[in-house]
Amino acid sequence: MSAVILHFPTRRVRAAAVAEAVRLAALRLGFHQHNADFAAIIARRDFLEGRCSAARAISDMVDALTTAMRMMRAQGGAA
């Protein structure tokens, strides 16, 4: 009997989930689509490069986006 070990790309799947969570959070905060995509790319890259866990990447980026939106709203601007 031969055994075949399949490679399941769990890290890439988790990275995609990180990106999607950040993208949705940015859109809900009121950022434009291209800014939400850029934030998602940064969070995904942070996770894939091993800088932080998936939860930490999402949390840090959402905190940064929330702070940025507060500052923009205080100045009367739009994202």
C-alpha positions in Angstrom: 0.0 0.0 0.0 1.4 3.4 -0.9 0.7 6.5 1.2 0.4 9.9 -0.4 0.7 13.0 1.8 -1.2 15.8 0.3 -0.1 19.3 0.9 -3.0 21.5 2.1 -2.1 25.1 2.0 -3.4 26.0 5.4 -1.1 29.0 5.8 -2.3 30.5 2.5 -5.9 29.9 3.4 -5.4 31.6 6.7 -3.6 34.5 5.0 -6.6 34.9 2.6 -8.9 34.9 5.6 -6.8 37.6 7.3 -7.0 39.7 4.1 -10.7 39.3 3.8 -11.3 40.2 7.5 -9.2 43.4 7.2 -10.9 44.3 3.9 -14.4 44.0 5.4 -13.4 45.9 8.5 -12.0 48.7 6.4 -15.1 48.9 4.2 -17.3 49.0 7.3 -15.2 51.8 8.7 -15.9 53.8 5.6 -12.7 53.5 3.6 -12.7 53.3 -0.2 -12.3 50.0 -1.9 -8.7 50.6 -3.0 -7.7 51.7 0.5 -9.3 48.6 2.0 -7.5 46.4 -0.5 -4.2 48.0 0.3 -4.7 47.5 4.1 -5.6 43.8 3.4 -2.4 43.3 1.4 -0.3 44.7 4.3 -2.0 42.5 6.9 -1.7 39.4 4.7 2.0 40.1 4.1 2.6 40.6 7.8 1.0 37.3 8.6 2.8 35.4 5.8 6.2 36.8 6.7 5.7 35.5 10.2 5.7 38.9 11.9 2.6 38.0 13.8 -0.3 35.6 14.2 -3.5 35.9 12.1 -5.4 37.4 15.0 -2.7 39.8 15.8 -2.4 40.9 12.1 -6.1 41.6 12.0 -6.2 43.3 15.3 -3.3 45.6 14.6 -4.6 46.6 11.2 -8.1 47.3 12.4 -6.7 49.4 15.3 -4.6 51.4 12.8 -7.6 51.8 10.4 -9.8 53.0 13.3 -7.3 55.5 14.4 -6.8 56.8 10.9 -10.6 57.1 10.3 -11.0 59.0 13.6 -8.2 61.4 12.6 -9.7 62.0 9.1 -13.2 62.5 10.5 -11.8 65.1 13.0 -10.3 66.9 10.1 -13.4 66.7 8.0 -12.0 64.5 5.3 -13.0 61.2 3.7 -11.0 58.0 3.3 
